[in-house]
Amino acid sequence: MLNFIKRKLKALTTLYFYLLVIAVVAVSLLPWWPFFQGLTIPKYLLLFGPRWWLLLVSLLVFICWPVLSKQKKLLLPVLFIGGLNYLDFQLPALAHYFQFQHTAEDKSTIKIIQANIGGGGSIYEIQLLVENEQPDILLLQEVRNTNFSEWISPEYQTNCRGGLCILSKLTFEVTGQLSRNLIDGWGNFAMLYKIKTAQGDFSLANIHMETPRSVIMSFIHREWAQTAANKLEDNRQYESLLIASWVDAQEKVIIAGDFNMLEDENIYQKYFSSMNNALGNASFGLNYTKKTSWHGVRIDHLLFSNDFVLKDATVLNFITGDHRPVVSILSIK
């Protein structure tokens, strides 16, 4: 009887182990998932849902450590690393360690702060953020009915259109905008600027792309909204294509804002992986830019071309809304 139980336990443990291997491989390949309509909702759930589940089920294997074979025991650390990678635990890029860091007196650097304030962030908090951090450029998304002239310093030039705002110490001009009317929505999903500096001009985009929230909420309410998911996926790819096409036409370029997209999504891989990601290159640990009560995701990014050198990037736990500001410090090569 005891031997029968041991055999059953070993068989169940082996099955559980191989299912875990399949899960780790599947989430590790998320950036290269094919664009099949039937995979859209599973992709959204794996990308935007809580990611700690994989580490949890990986740790449960240790309960059955005595019945694991030697090969399985050797493979467990690899699976654990795969779980950390899926959790979006970050290590700075190796090249970042060998760069000279900026100082407060370094006048060639450009400090850019971006923040989505639509989920509860107040203008008073933005005012404190500007006073404390003194950014050269502040990019805001989901801004409604705000008069910055009442409190902003005269050294800042401002512009707001379609929910997207820029406050800049550097001289800029608006060169274009991409309206959400293209996908039957409200406001703009991108504002395009030309920024003038002593080291040369560069192009900048402030973006706020479509969110998959509606499809995920439908699933939570037990509805498999495949038609809505297909349309949403088409809209997200269309927005990404337009922005990527604009980037290709620029020389020195930065795009920043609320992408509603993670680095390990196939859309990001297709349209934006050729650019450098500030948080992805310079940050350490879990740098979630949007948090819920039980998990977080990194969907706010600053991407830059190879014409810039990244000095630092960090997430500020400053605003009471559902998004966290991202601070990036760069210089032009």
ZABA-292113 format. One record per residue (C-alpha): residue number from 1; residue in three letters; y, z, x. Coordinates in Angstrom, 1 decimal, always signed. Layout:
+-----+-----+--------+--------+--------+
!   i !  aa !      v !      w !      u !
+-----+-----+--------+--------+--------+
! NUM ! ALA !      Y !      Z !      X !
...
+-----+-----+--------+--------+--------+
# end
This chain:
+-----+-----+--------+--------+--------+
!   i !  aa !      v !      w !      u !
+-----+-----+--------+--------+--------+
!   1 ! MET !   +0.0 !   +0.0 !   +0.0 !
!   2 ! LEU !   +2.4 !   +0.9 !   +2.8 !
!   3 ! ASN !   +1.6 !   -2.3 !   +4.6 !
!   4 ! PHE !   +2.3 !   -4.3 !   +1.4 !
!   5 ! ILE !   +5.7 !   -2.6 !   +1.0 !
!   6 ! LYS !   +6.5 !   -3.4 !   +4.7 !
!   7 ! ARG !   +5.6 !   -7.0 !   +4.2 !
!   8 ! LYS !   +7.6 !   -7.4 !   +1.1 !
!   9 ! LEU !  +10.6 !   -5.7 !   +2.7 !
!  10 ! LYS !  +10.3 !   -8.0 !   +5.7 !
!  11 ! ALA !  +10.1 !  -11.1 !   +3.5 !
!  12 ! LEU !  +13.1 !  -10.0 !   +1.4 !
!  13 ! THR !  +15.1 !   -9.1 !   +4.6 !
!  14 ! THR !  +14.3 !  -12.6 !   +6.0 !
!  15 ! LEU !  +15.5 !  -14.3 !   +2.8 !
!  16 ! TYR !  +18.6 !  -12.2 !   +2.8 !
!  17 ! PHE !  +19.3 !  -13.0 !   +6.5 !
!  18 ! TYR !  +19.0 !  -16.8 !   +6.0 !
!  19 ! LEU !  +21.2 !  -16.7 !   +2.9 !
!  20 ! LEU !  +23.7 !  -14.8 !   +5.0 !
!  21 ! VAL !  +23.5 !  -17.5 !   +7.7 !
!  22 ! ILE !  +24.1 !  -20.2 !   +5.1 !
!  23 ! ALA !  +27.1 !  -18.3 !   +3.8 !
!  24 ! VAL !  +28.7 !  -18.0 !   +7.2 !
!  25 ! VAL !  +28.1 !  -21.7 !   +8.0 !
!  26 ! ALA !  +29.6 !  -22.7 !   +4.6 !
!  27 ! VAL !  +32.8 !  -20.7 !   +5.0 !
!  28 ! SER !  +33.1 !  -21.7 !   +8.7 !
!  29 ! LEU !  +33.1 !  -25.3 !   +7.6 !
!  30 ! LEU !  +35.8 !  -24.9 !   +4.9 !
!  31 ! PRO !  +38.4 !  -26.9 !   +6.9 !
!  32 ! TRP !  +36.0 !  -29.9 !   +6.8 !
!  33 ! TRP !  +34.6 !  -29.6 !   +3.2 !
!  34 ! PRO !  +34.6 !  -33.0 !   +1.5 !
!  35 ! PHE !  +37.1 !  -33.7 !   -1.2 !
!  36 ! PHE !  +34.6 !  -33.7 !   -4.0 !
!  37 ! GLN !  +35.9 !  -32.7 !   -7.4 !
!  38 ! GLY !  +32.9 !  -30.5 !   -8.1 !
!  39 ! LEU !  +33.7 !  -28.4 !   -4.9 !
!  40 ! THR !  +37.4 !  -27.8 !   -5.8 !
!  41 ! ILE !  +36.9 !  -24.6 !   -7.8 !
!  42 ! PRO !  +34.4 !  -23.0 !   -5.3 !
!  43 ! LYS !  +36.8 !  -23.9 !   -2.5 !
!  44 ! TYR !  +39.7 !  -22.1 !   -4.2 !
!  45 ! LEU !  +37.5 !  -19.1 !   -4.9 !
!  46 ! LEU !  +36.4 !  -18.8 !   -1.3 !
!  47 ! LEU !  +39.8 !  -19.5 !   +0.2 !
!  48 ! PHE !  +42.0 !  -17.4 !   -2.1 !
!  49 ! GLY !  +39.6 !  -14.6 !   -3.2 !
!  50 ! PRO !  +38.9 !  -11.4 !   -1.3 !
!  51 ! ARG !  +37.3 !  -12.3 !   +2.1 !
!  52 ! TRP !  +35.9 !   -8.9 !   +3.0 !
!  53 ! TRP !  +32.7 !   -9.6 !   +1.1 !
!  54 ! LEU !  +31.2 !  -11.5 !   +3.9 !
!  55 ! LEU !  +31.6 !   -8.7 !   +6.4 !
!  56 ! LEU !  +30.2 !   -6.3 !   +3.9 !
!  57 ! VAL !  +27.0 !   -8.2 !   +3.2 !
!  58 ! SER !  +26.7 !   -8.8 !   +7.0 !
!  59 ! LEU !  +26.8 !   -5.0 !   +7.6 !
!  60 ! LEU !  +24.1 !   -4.4 !   +5.0 !
!  61 ! VAL !  +21.6 !   -6.3 !   +7.2 !
!  62 ! PHE !  +21.8 !   -3.4 !   +9.7 !
!  63 ! ILE !  +20.0 !   -1.2 !   +7.1 !
!  64 ! CYS !  +16.9 !   -3.3 !   +7.7 !
!  65 ! TRP !  +17.4 !   -3.4 !  +11.5 !
!  66 ! PRO !  +13.8 !   -2.1 !  +12.3 !
!  67 ! VAL !  +12.1 !   -5.0 !  +10.5 !
!  68 ! LEU !  +14.4 !   -7.7 !  +12.1 !
!  69 ! SER !  +12.9 !  -10.0 !  +14.7 !
!  70 ! LYS !  +14.4 !  -10.1 !  +18.2 !
!  71 ! GLN !  +16.0 !  -13.5 !  +17.5 !
!  72 ! LYS !  +17.6 !  -12.2 !  +14.3 !
!  73 ! LYS !  +19.0 !   -9.2 !  +16.1 !
!  74 ! LEU !  +20.6 !  -11.5 !  +18.7 !
!  75 ! LEU !  +22.1 !  -13.7 !  +16.0 !
!  76 ! LEU !  +23.7 !  -10.8 !  +14.1 !
!  77 ! PRO !  +26.8 !  -10.5 !  +16.4 !
!  78 ! VAL !  +27.4 !  -14.2 !  +15.9 !
!  79 ! LEU !  +27.3 !  -13.7 !  +12.1 !
!  80 ! PHE !  +29.6 !  -10.7 !  +12.4 !
!  81 ! ILE !  +32.1 !  -12.8 !  +14.4 !
!  82 ! GLY !  +31.9 !  -15.5 !  +11.7 !
!  83 ! GLY !  +32.8 !  -12.8 !   +9.1 !
!  84 ! LEU !  +35.8 !  -11.8 !  +11.2 !
!  85 ! ASN !  +36.9 !  -15.4 !  +11.5 !
!  86 ! TYR !  +36.6 !  -15.9 !   +7.7 !
!  87 ! LEU !  +38.6 !  -12.7 !   +7.2 !
!  88 ! ASP !  +41.3 !  -14.5 !   +9.2 !
!  89 ! PHE !  +41.4 !  -11.9 !  +12.0 !
!  90 ! GLN !  +43.6 !  -13.5 !  +14.6 !
!  91 ! LEU !  +43.8 !  -13.5 !  +18.3 !
!  92 ! PRO !  +46.9 !  -15.0 !  +20.1 !
!  93 ! ALA !  +46.3 !  -18.4 !  +21.7 !
!  94 ! LEU !  +45.6 !  -18.2 !  +25.4 !
!  95 ! ALA !  +48.6 !  -20.2 !  +26.3 !
!  96 ! HIS !  +50.9 !  -17.7 !  +24.6 !
!  97 ! TYR !  +49.9 !  -15.0 !  +27.1 !
!  98 ! PHE !  +51.4 !  -17.0 !  +29.9 !
!  99 ! GLN !  +54.8 !  -17.7 !  +28.4 !
! 100 ! PHE !  +58.0 !  -15.8 !  +29.2 !
! 101 ! GLN !  +59.0 !  -13.7 !  +26.3 !
! 102 ! HIS !  +62.5 !  -13.9 !  +24.9 !
! 103 ! THR !  +65.2 !  -11.2 !  +25.4 !
! 104 ! ALA !  +68.0 !  -10.2 !  +23.1 !
! 105 ! GLU !  +70.4 !  -12.0 !  +25.5 !
! 106 ! ASP !  +68.5 !  -15.3 !  +25.4 !
! 107 ! LYS !  +70.9 !  -17.6 !  +23.7 !
! 108 ! SER !  +68.6 !  -20.6 !  +23.7 !
! 109 ! THR !  +66.2 !  -19.2 !  +21.2 !
! 110 ! ILE !  +66.3 !  -19.8 !  +17.5 !
! 111 ! LYS !  +65.1 !  -17.0 !  +15.1 !
! 112 ! ILE !  +63.9 !  -18.3 !  +11.8 !
! 113 ! ILE !  +62.9 !  -16.0 !   +8.9 !
! 114 ! GLN !  +61.2 !  -17.3 !   +5.8 !
! 115 ! ALA !  +60.5 !  -15.4 !   +2.6 !
! 116 ! ASN !  +59.3 !  -16.1 !   -1.0 !
! 117 ! ILE !  +61.3 !  -13.7 !   -3.2 !
! 118 ! GLY !  +60.0 !  -14.8 !   -6.6 !
! 119 ! GLY !  +57.4 !  -12.1 !   -6.9 !
! 120 ! GLY !  +59.7 !   -9.1 !   -6.9 !
! 121 ! GLY !  +61.8 !   -9.2 !   -3.8 !
! 122 ! SER !  +65.4 !   -8.2 !   -4.5 !
! 123 ! ILE !  +68.6 !   -9.8 !   -3.1 !
! 124 ! TYR !  +69.5 !   -6.3 !   -1.8 !
! 125 ! GLU !  +66.4 !   -6.3 !   +0.3 !
! 126 ! ILE !  +67.3 !   -9.8 !   +1.6 !
! 127 ! GLN !  +70.8 !   -8.5 !   +2.5 !
! 128 ! LEU !  +69.2 !   -5.7 !   +4.5 !
! 129 ! LEU !  +66.9 !   -8.1 !   +6.1 !
! 130 ! VAL !  +69.8 !  -10.3 !   +7.3 !
! 131 ! GLU !  +71.7 !   -7.3 !   +8.5 !
! 132 ! ASN !  +68.8 !   -5.9 !  +10.5 !
! 133 ! GLU !  +67.2 !   -9.0 !  +11.9 !
! 134 ! GLN !  +70.3 !  -11.3 !  +12.3 !
! 135 ! PRO !  +68.3 !  -14.5 !  +11.9 !
! 136 ! ASP !  +69.8 !  -17.8 !  +13.0 !
! 137 ! ILE !  +68.2 !  -19.4 !  +10.0 !
! 138 ! LEU !  +66.9 !  -17.8 !   +6.8 !
! 139 ! LEU !  +64.7 !  -19.9 !   +4.4 !
! 140 ! LEU !  +64.1 !  -18.6 !   +0.9 !
! 141 ! GLN !  +61.8 !  -19.8 !   -1.8 !
! 142 ! GLU !  +61.7 !  -19.1 !   -5.6 !
! 143 ! VAL !  +65.4 !  -18.2 !   -5.6 !
! 144 ! ARG !  +67.1 !  -18.0 !   -9.1 !
! 145 ! ASN !  +70.7 !  -17.4 !  -10.0 !
! 146 ! THR !  +71.9 !  -15.9 !   -6.7 !
! 147 ! ASN !  +75.4 !  -15.9 !   -5.3 !
! 148 ! PHE !  +75.1 !  -15.3 !   -1.6 !
! 149 ! SER !  +78.9 !  -15.6 !   -1.1 !
! 150 ! GLU !  +79.3 !  -12.1 !   -2.5 !
! 151 ! TRP !  +77.7 !  -10.5 !   +0.5 !
! 152 ! ILE !  +76.8 !  -12.9 !   +3.2 !
! 153 ! SER !  +78.8 !  -13.0 !   +6.5 !
! 154 ! PRO !  +81.1 !  -16.0 !   +6.8 !
! 155 ! GLU !  +79.2 !  -17.1 !   +9.9 !
! 156 ! TYR !  +76.4 !  -18.3 !   +7.6 !
! 157 ! GLN !  +76.5 !  -21.7 !   +6.0 !
! 158 ! THR !  +74.4 !  -21.7 !   +2.7 !
! 159 ! ASN !  +72.8 !  -24.2 !   +0.4 !
! 160 ! CYS !  +70.5 !  -23.8 !   -2.6 !
! 161 ! ARG !  +68.8 !  -26.4 !   -4.6 !
! 162 ! GLY !  +65.8 !  -26.3 !   -7.0 !
! 163 ! GLY !  +64.8 !  -22.7 !   -6.0 !
! 164 ! LEU !  +65.0 !  -23.4 !   -2.2 !
! 165 ! CYS !  +67.8 !  -21.9 !   -0.2 !
! 166 ! ILE !  +68.9 !  -22.0 !   +3.5 !
! 167 ! LEU !  +71.3 !  -19.5 !   +5.2 !
! 168 ! SER !  +72.1 !  -20.7 !   +8.7 !
! 169 ! LYS !  +74.4 !  -19.7 !  +11.5 !
! 170 ! LEU !  +73.7 !  -23.2 !  +13.0 !
! 171 ! THR !  +75.5 !  -26.2 !  +11.5 !
! 172 ! PHE !  +73.2 !  -28.2 !   +9.3 !
! 173 ! GLU !  +73.3 !  -31.1 !   +6.8 !
! 174 ! VAL !  +71.0 !  -31.7 !   +3.9 !
! 175 ! THR !  +69.1 !  -35.0 !   +4.5 !
! 176 ! GLY !  +66.9 !  -35.1 !   +1.4 !
! 177 ! GLN !  +64.8 !  -33.2 !   -1.1 !
! 178 ! LEU !  +61.4 !  -33.7 !   -2.7 !
! 179 ! SER !  +61.4 !  -32.8 !   -6.4 !
! 180 ! ARG !  +58.6 !  -31.3 !   -8.4 !
! 181 ! ASN !  +59.4 !  -33.8 !  -11.1 !
! 182 ! LEU !  +57.0 !  -36.1 !   -9.2 !
! 183 ! ILE !  +54.2 !  -33.9 !  -10.5 !
! 184 ! ASP !  +55.7 !  -32.9 !  -13.8 !
! 185 ! GLY !  +57.1 !  -29.6 !  -12.5 !
! 186 ! TRP !  +60.3 !  -27.7 !  -12.1 !
! 187 ! GLY !  +62.6 !  -27.5 !   -9.0 !
! 188 ! ASN !  +61.9 !  -28.8 !   -5.5 !
! 189 ! PHE !  +58.9 !  -28.4 !   -3.4 !
! 190 ! ALA !  +60.8 !  -29.4 !   -0.2 !
! 191 ! MET !  +64.4 !  -29.4 !   +1.1 !
! 192 ! LEU !  +65.0 !  -31.4 !   +4.2 !
! 193 ! TYR !  +67.7 !  -30.6 !   +6.8 !
! 194 ! LYS !  +69.1 !  -31.7 !  +10.1 !
! 195 ! ILE !  +69.9 !  -28.7 !  +12.3 !
! 196 ! LYS !  +72.5 !  -29.0 !  +15.1 !
! 197 ! THR !  +72.1 !  -26.9 !  +18.3 !
! 198 ! ALA !  +73.5 !  -26.9 !  +21.8 !
! 199 ! GLN !  +70.1 !  -28.0 !  +23.0 !
! 200 ! GLY !  +69.9 !  -30.9 !  +20.6 !
! 201 ! ASP !  +69.3 !  -31.6 !  +16.9 !
! 202 ! PHE !  +66.0 !  -31.0 !  +15.1 !
! 203 ! SER !  +64.7 !  -31.6 !  +11.6 !
! 204 ! LEU !  +63.7 !  -28.7 !   +9.3 !
! 205 ! ALA !  +61.9 !  -28.6 !   +6.0 !
! 206 ! ASN !  +61.9 !  -25.6 !   +3.6 !
! 207 ! ILE !  +58.9 !  -25.9 !   +1.4 !
! 208 ! HIS !  +57.2 !  -24.3 !   -1.6 !
! 209 ! MET !  +54.0 !  -26.1 !   -2.6 !
! 210 ! GLU !  +51.8 !  -25.9 !   -5.7 !
! 211 ! THR !  +49.7 !  -22.7 !   -6.2 !
! 212 ! PRO !  +46.1 !  -22.7 !   -7.3 !
! 213 ! ARG !  +46.7 !  -19.5 !   -9.2 !
! 214 ! SER !  +46.2 !  -21.0 !  -12.7 !
! 215 ! VAL !  +42.7 !  -22.3 !  -11.8 !
! 216 ! ILE !  +41.6 !  -19.0 !  -10.2 !
! 217 ! MET !  +42.9 !  -17.0 !  -13.2 !
! 218 ! SER !  +41.0 !  -19.3 !  -15.5 !
! 219 ! PHE !  +37.8 !  -18.5 !  -13.6 !
! 220 ! ILE !  +38.6 !  -14.7 !  -13.8 !
! 221 ! HIS !  +38.8 !  -15.2 !  -17.6 !
! 222 ! ARG !  +35.4 !  -16.9 !  -17.6 !
! 223 ! GLU !  +36.7 !  -20.5 !  -17.9 !
! 224 ! TRP !  +35.6 !  -23.2 !  -15.5 !
! 225 ! ALA !  +38.8 !  -25.3 !  -15.6 !
! 226 ! GLN !  +37.5 !  -28.4 !  -13.8 !
! 227 ! THR !  +40.0 !  -30.9 !  -15.3 !
! 228 ! ALA !  +43.0 !  -28.6 !  -14.4 !
! 229 ! ALA !  +41.5 !  -28.1 !  -11.0 !
! 230 ! ASN !  +41.2 !  -31.8 !  -10.4 !
! 231 ! LYS !  +44.8 !  -32.4 !  -11.4 !
! 232 ! LEU !  +46.1 !  -29.5 !   -9.3 !
! 233 ! GLU !  +44.1 !  -30.7 !   -6.3 !
! 234 ! ASP !  +45.6 !  -34.2 !   -6.6 !
! 235 ! ASN !  +49.1 !  -32.7 !   -6.8 !
! 236 ! ARG !  +48.6 !  -30.5 !   -3.8 !
! 237 ! GLN !  +47.4 !  -33.5 !   -1.8 !
! 238 ! TYR !  +50.3 !  -35.6 !   -2.9 !
! 239 ! GLU !  +52.8 !  -33.0 !   -1.9 !
! 240 ! SER !  +51.1 !  -32.6 !   +1.5 !
! 241 ! LEU !  +51.0 !  -36.4 !   +2.0 !
! 242 ! LEU !  +54.8 !  -36.7 !   +1.3 !
! 243 ! ILE !  +55.7 !  -33.8 !   +3.7 !
! 244 ! ALA !  +53.3 !  -35.1 !   +6.4 !
! 245 ! SER !  +54.8 !  -38.6 !   +6.1 !
! 246 ! TRP !  +58.3 !  -37.2 !   +6.5 !
! 247 ! VAL !  +57.1 !  -35.2 !   +9.6 !
! 248 ! ASP !  +55.7 !  -38.3 !  +11.2 !
! 249 ! ALA !  +59.1 !  -40.0 !  +10.9 !
! 250 ! GLN !  +60.8 !  -37.1 !  +12.8 !
! 251 ! GLU !  +61.1 !  -36.3 !  +16.5 !
! 252 ! LYS !  +61.7 !  -32.6 !  +16.8 !
! 253 ! VAL !  +60.5 !  -31.0 !  +13.6 !
! 254 ! ILE !  +59.8 !  -27.6 !  +12.0 !
! 255 ! ILE !  +58.4 !  -27.0 !   +8.5 !
! 256 ! ALA !  +58.3 !  -23.5 !   +7.1 !
! 257 ! GLY !  +57.9 !  -21.7 !   +3.8 !
! 258 ! ASP !  +55.3 !  -21.0 !   +1.2 !
! 259 ! PHE !  +52.5 !  -23.5 !   +1.6 !
! 260 ! ASN !  +50.2 !  -21.8 !   -0.9 !
! 261 ! MET !  +47.6 !  -23.0 !   +1.6 !
! 262 ! LEU !  +45.5 !  -21.4 !   +4.3 !
! 263 ! GLU !  +44.8 !  -22.8 !   +7.8 !
! 264 ! ASP !  +41.1 !  -23.1 !   +6.9 !
! 265 ! GLU !  +41.6 !  -25.4 !   +3.9 !
! 266 ! ASN !  +40.6 !  -29.0 !   +4.1 !
! 267 ! ILE !  +44.0 !  -30.2 !   +2.9 !
! 268 ! TYR !  +45.7 !  -28.2 !   +5.7 !
! 269 ! GLN !  +43.2 !  -29.7 !   +8.2 !
! 270 ! LYS !  +43.9 !  -33.2 !   +7.0 !
! 271 ! TYR !  +47.7 !  -33.2 !   +6.9 !
! 272 ! PHE !  +49.0 !  -30.3 !   +9.1 !
! 273 ! SER !  +46.5 !  -29.5 !  +11.8 !
! 274 ! SER !  +48.3 !  -31.6 !  +14.3 !
! 275 ! MET !  +51.2 !  -29.2 !  +14.3 !
! 276 ! ASN !  +51.4 !  -25.8 !  +15.9 !
! 277 ! ASN !  +51.2 !  -22.7 !  +13.6 !
! 278 ! ALA !  +53.5 !  -19.9 !  +14.7 !
! 279 ! LEU !  +51.5 !  -17.0 !  +13.3 !
! 280 ! GLY !  +48.2 !  -18.7 !  +14.2 !
! 281 ! ASN !  +49.3 !  -19.0 !  +17.9 !
! 282 ! ALA !  +51.1 !  -15.7 !  +18.5 !
! 283 ! SER !  +49.9 !  -13.0 !  +16.1 !
! 284 ! PHE !  +47.1 !  -10.4 !  +16.4 !
! 285 ! GLY !  +45.0 !   -8.9 !  +13.7 !
! 286 ! LEU !  +45.3 !   -9.5 !   +9.9 !
! 287 ! ASN !  +48.6 !  -11.0 !   +9.2 !
! 288 ! TYR !  +48.5 !  -11.6 !   +5.5 !
! 289 ! THR !  +51.8 !  -12.9 !   +4.1 !
! 290 ! LYS !  +50.8 !  -12.4 !   +0.4 !
! 291 ! LYS !  +49.1 !   -9.2 !   -0.7 !
! 292 ! THR !  +47.5 !   -8.0 !   -3.9 !
! 293 ! SER !  +46.2 !   -4.5 !   -4.7 !
! 294 ! TRP !  +42.8 !   -5.3 !   -3.2 !
! 295 ! HIS !  +43.1 !   -8.2 !   -0.7 !
! 296 ! GLY !  +45.5 !  -10.5 !   +1.1 !
! 297 ! VAL !  +45.9 !  -14.1 !   +2.3 !
! 298 ! ARG !  +48.0 !  -15.9 !   +4.9 !
! 299 ! ILE !  +49.7 !  -18.7 !   +2.9 !
! 300 ! ASP !  +53.2 !  -18.7 !   +4.4 !
! 301 ! HIS !  +53.5 !  -20.7 !   +7.6 !
! 302 ! LEU !  +55.9 !  -22.0 !  +10.1 !
! 303 ! LEU !  +54.7 !  -25.2 !  +11.8 !
! 304 ! PHE !  +56.4 !  -26.9 !  +14.7 !
! 305 ! SER !  +56.1 !  -30.0 !  +16.8 !
! 306 ! ASN !  +55.3 !  -29.9 !  +20.6 !
! 307 ! ASP !  +59.1 !  -30.2 !  +21.3 !
! 308 ! PHE !  +59.4 !  -26.4 !  +20.8 !
! 309 ! VAL !  +58.1 !  -23.3 !  +22.7 !
! 310 ! LEU !  +57.1 !  -20.4 !  +20.6 !
! 311 ! LYS !  +58.3 !  -17.0 !  +21.8 !
! 312 ! ASP !  +57.1 !  -14.7 !  +19.1 !
! 313 ! ALA !  +55.9 !  -14.6 !  +15.5 !
! 314 ! THR !  +55.3 !  -11.7 !  +13.2 !
! 315 ! VAL !  +55.0 !  -10.6 !   +9.6 !
! 316 ! LEU !  +57.4 !   -8.0 !   +8.3 !
! 317 ! ASN !  +56.3 !   -5.4 !   +5.7 !
! 318 ! PHE !  +59.8 !   -5.3 !   +4.3 !
! 319 ! ILE !  +60.1 !   -6.8 !   +0.9 !
! 320 ! THR !  +58.6 !   -5.1 !   -2.2 !
! 321 ! GLY !  +57.5 !   -8.4 !   -3.7 !
! 322 ! ASP !  +54.1 !  -10.0 !   -3.3 !
! 323 ! HIS !  +55.1 !  -12.0 !   -0.2 !
! 324 ! ARG !  +56.0 !  -10.7 !   +3.2 !
! 325 ! PRO !  +58.7 !  -12.3 !   +5.4 !
! 326 ! VAL !  +57.6 !  -14.2 !   +8.5 !
! 327 ! VAL !  +59.8 !  -14.1 !  +11.6 !
! 328 ! SER !  +59.4 !  -16.8 !  +14.2 !
! 329 ! ILE !  +61.4 !  -17.2 !  +17.5 !
! 330 ! LEU !  +61.3 !  -20.5 !  +19.2 !
! 331 ! SER !  +63.3 !  -22.5 !  +21.7 !
! 332 ! ILE !  +63.7 !  -26.2 !  +22.2 !
! 333 ! LYS !  +62.0 !  -27.7 !  +25.2 !
+-----+-----+--------+--------+--------+
# end
